């Protein structure tokens, strides 16, 4: 039988192939994996979630197992609304939030609602690989702006905006994936000033903002842009990724309704049982105390990773020093490709993620994304030593 696939599925996506390899490596117990963006299972509040699940089933079992609202459980949306106010001083009501199947689905919904083929979008360079692969499904023209140590190159952004009119700009301003970098307040204000008043949405992806383990919290771009900025969030990094509960917050009423209409058609609603369980967990447990424990865990993992990078990698390798989140971005010596390091290290039982899939156009990039959150100290020590030997072998 001749399977007549859609055009979007006939072409293998570069980023998708890398994602599959990352997940495969993470599932192999014989491999030390720094490749994925996995939270540490030690951070999962298993007992609290067990208690919450039992309470939900005993009190609201029928509701938890029935069809539900496409927008999401009202009490959970209210929890998210209150947290936006208390943590970021953002006035986002529960009625301006849509619960999604992780923030990955939110990326897809946003793209489907806004993008036609050959529409322009702007992304950081490098950017989150799973966002890039989602955008590619809708065939936009992807414009890139270099990411500097304090955020987007605003001179380059300003120059692009003089000649292009993108549908949206996608940013990860806190502990960016893949680099671990964070936008300064000055850069946030400058980016907002360049975009304010234009018919361009800003899609701010913020999965790691709660995971700041040093330094000060910075304001969201939504502080400066209001309804021009849509926010993505998730419980995957701070509760449990397996529950697949994320959200999109949108203050623009017209866009909000289109997002909700599309989601209703797409999946009817997000898993209501998991929504009820997380809402019960937030009601009954000390979520802030849980966050503090997770931040302390990741801080120690990051410090251990940087100690080993200094100890085992050649002096010609430089790396970012994150203040939170889950990633370090290592820049390799000229002539050493990240894909070559990834391939050779894998033969030695260590998985890292080459820089290539995080770029829209560049290939043979001398960089690696290294995840520190999901490894034991012993695995970090052993794995980074092997990584250092691998880089020296290629040199």
Helices and strands as residue ranges (DSSP letters): H 7-10, H 14-26, E 32-33, G 41-43, H 46-64, H 74-88, G 94-96, E 97-100, H 102-114, E 120-125, H 129-136, E 141-148, E 151-152, H 154-163, E 168-171, H 185-195, E 201-205, G 209-211, H 222-225, G 226-228, E 229-234, G 241-243, E 246-249, H 253-267, H 272-284, H 287-312, E 318-319, E 327-331, H 338-347, E 350-351, E 353-354, G 356-358, E 367-371, H 377-394
